[in-house]
Amino acid sequence: MKIEVMDLGFLGEAEIVASFLLKGDSSAAIVETGPTSCTEYLLASLKSNGVAPEDVRQVFLTHVHLDHAGASGNLAEVLPNATFYVHEIGYPHMVDPSRLVRSATRIFGEDRMEELWGEVRPVPEERLVTLKGEGEDLEAADGVLSSHYTPGHAYHHLAFYEAGSETLLAGDVAGIRLPGQSFVLPPTPAPEVDVEAWKGSIETIRKISPKCVCPTHFGSYEDVERHLSELEQRLQTSLLFVEERMDAGRSQEDIAEEYGAMSDAELLREGAGEEELRRYQITGDYGAHVSGLVRYVSRQRERT
């Protein structure tokens, strides 16, 4: 099995959202569909890799957020032989994505939905298979993927491991990192971020011990332990940053502005330029990340 990173050209930008092509001798599979707004890029990339739509037999979804799975309903028609795999908690949102669309509309505004995500359609139930992420071995592109439950970014998050290449296709649980950069940003949007669960998922990845980790945003990296350690540290420092400012009575808007400035300063210290700052801001909205951490802190305090 050969694994290729397919750039989906999100918002006309390179290296923001990926889909991963798994290519075997007689069939192919993909991990992540991206949003419908990127479908033309995905199909063009399949073609350039010599893969016809009918050759794609499996589509694996790390979670149901629109930048990862939004095109699934439309691709169910375009990829006539594909079965779609999703965690059992995410399954209802694939059958009926209306709640996902309403939630995204509240966050991004109705006027941006088409530009960002395009049409979101249901996947026929008979084309879906549910997973628990308990190490299920799944046929894929003349080989095998194993599924692993990796909550933290979302309750229903999965990562997929290909043992032959020792590659983990990690969705958002491995954070955001753009090519040529060392900076790893944890995407922590509301409503499902869970920092403690995420730390547990990082330990799960360490136990899998991949040689290569592939975050959907974006690419493929072999400095796995350094990458995971930075992600883990930044998760904790981001949580403490938000907690301290909540305790000081700061508004969420003020916290988000300061958090963005802190992240940009760290990026600059790690060698990024203004263009890299801009692209990280497209990939991960700092305001949304702070919103998720504020919600997480508030819910933790309510429980105690």
Order of alpha helices (4+ residues) and beta strands (2+ residues): beta-beta-beta-alpha-beta-alpha-alpha-beta-alpha-alpha-alpha-beta-beta-beta-beta-beta-alpha-beta-alpha-alpha-alpha-alpha
